[in-house]
Amino acid sequence: METFEKRDLLNMIQGFNTIDFITPETVPDIDLYMDQITTFMDTQLASCKRYPDDKILTKTMINNYTKNDLIPPPVKKKYSKEHLLLLIFVYYMKDFLSISDIKALIEPMTDRFFHRTDEGITLHEIYQRINGLEKAQINPIIEDLNNNLSTALDAFADVDEEDRDYLQTFAFICLLSIDVYVKKQLIEHLADEISEEHAPKKNKK
């Protein structure tokens, strides 16, 4: 097994400084067909693919999100800017949350801000603010990853060289996993709370 040095894990962690985000300025301000939506997502988030043939977003996914009320249906087969913004939120949640949890989180967003016509905050403005918050978190996340890596390396620095690299790698993965696990538990709890708060309002309609 390759060593930490050969795999250049530190450089990989530091590389998250250049992670792709879909900035508010790049979101088209016109209605798009489904093919245009998938092409846009694939282009904007190409560096996030694990394998070259991976798809960021497919027609099947979009149809499934519409069927499960994660996003409103298109109008005459076209998706608005608001559709695309919701799809971006769904994209970042889909790998670790269930469809029902994502729906609980997204549904109030759709009900309150999709095609908003009053003077309140718009979906685009919400995305703009959240995008800024996410970018600001990159450096703290990188610092936390480096701290976890140092902890994992130190934990098995004294074992035989034959076993050391695997155990250090495994320890690092476990530290990352517990972080994801705890945060996932918190997100699910918040999704339940939002779902409970939103349900009476939906029933009154």
N, C-alpha and C positions, 0 to 999 in steps of 0.2 A: 504494500500500500504506500502511496506517495506521502511524503512528509508535509507538514503544514507549510514549510518554506517552499517546497516545489509547487504546491497548489496555490501559493501566493494568496492565501486567504485574507491577509491584512489588506492587500491591494484591492481585493474584491469588495471588502467591506467599505473601504474608502471610496470605491467606485459608485456607491449608492448616492454620492453627492450629485451625480449626473442622472439620477433615475428620471424616467420620463413621466411628466404630468401633462394632462390635457388642460392647458391654460384657458381661461375664459375668452381670451382674445382669438384663440384658434377655433372656437366653436362657431360653425356657420350660422349666419343669421337668416337663413332661408330654409324652407321646407325641403326635405330630402326623401328620396325613395330608399327602400331597404338596402339595396345594393350599395348605395352611396353611404349609408350609415355604417355598414360593415367595413367598407373600404376605408372610411375615415378612421374608425377605431383601430383597424389593423396598421394603418400608417402611423398614427399618433403614438401607439403603444408597442411598436415593433420590437423594441429592445427588452420588453417585458416577457417575451415569449421564451419558454424553456427550450423548445425545439423549433427549427425554422418553419416546419409545416403546421405548427399550432395556429389556431384561429382565436383572435381576441374575442370576437363576437360573431355568431352565425345567425342565419335566418331562422333556424330552428329555435335557438335561444330566444330571439326577439319574439317569435310567435308564442313561445311558452310563457314569456313574461307578460305578454298581453292577455293570454288565456287565463293566467293566474292573477290578473288585475294588479300586477306590479307597475305597469304603465298603461295609460289609456290607449284605446285602439287608434290607428292612424286615420287620417281624414283623406279619403280618395287615394289611399295607398301611400300617402306622404306623411312623414314624421316631422314635427316642428322642432325648433330649438329646445323647447321645454322637454320634449320626448328624449332628445339626445342627452340632456343634462341628467335626467332620471336614469337613463341607461348607464351613464358613467358611474353614478352612485351605486347602482346594482352591480356593475362589474367589480368594483372594489370589495363588495360584500359577499359575492356569490361563492367564493372558494371556502368560506368558513361558516356561513350561516345558511340555514334552511330557507326554502322559498317562503314559508309561513312567517319566519322571523323578518325576512327582508320586507315582506308585504306589510307587516306591522309597523316597521320603521318608515317605509316609503309612503304608505297610504295617506297619512295626515299631510305630508308634503304635497301630494297630488291634489288632495281636496282643498287645501288652503291657497296654494300658490301656482297651480297649473293654469296658464292663461289668465292670470290675475288682471283685473281691469280697474281696481281701485288704486288708491294712492299708497298702499302698503308696499313692503319690500317684495321684490320679484324673485322668481326662481333663479334667474341669472345672477342677481346680486347675492343671493344665498350661496350659490356655487362659488362666486368670486371670493367671498369671505372665507369659506371653508378651504378653498384651494390655497389661500394665503396661510391659513393655519397649518395645513399639511406640510407645506414647504418649510415652514419654520421649525417643524419637528424633525427634519432630516438630520441635522447635526447632533441633537440630543440622542436620537436613535443610534447613530453611528458610534457615539461615545459609549452608549450602553452595550452595543455589540462588542466593542473593543474590550470593555471591562469583563464581559462574559467570557470572551476568548482567553483573556489573561487568567481568569479564575479556572477555566477548564485546563489550561496548560499547566498551571501550578498544581492542580489536584492530582495529576498523574506524572509529574516530572521525575519522581523517584522510582518508577517501575522500569522493568527491562525494556530496552530499546525495541525489541521485537513486538511488544504489546503496547508501547507508549502511544504511538500515533493514533491507533484505533481508539484507545480509551480516551484520549484527549478529544478526538473528534466526536465520540459518542457523548462525552460529558457536555461538550459545547452544544450539541443537538438537543440534549435534555434540558439545558438551561433555556434555549430558545423555545422549546416545546412548553415548558411550564409557564413561560411568559405569555405565549399564545393561548394556552388553556385558561389561565386566570382571566385574561382580557375577554376571551370568548364567553366565559361564564357571566361576566359583568354585562356584556352586550346583550346576551340572551335575557338577563334579568330586566334590563332597560327596555328591551323589545316587549316583554310581557307587560310592563307598566304602561308603556305607550298604547299597547293594544287594549288594555283595560280602560284607560282614560278615553280612548277614541271610540270605543264600542257604543257607549250611550248616545254620543252625538250622531253616529251612523244610524242608530235605531230610531232616532227622532225624525229622520227624514221621510 
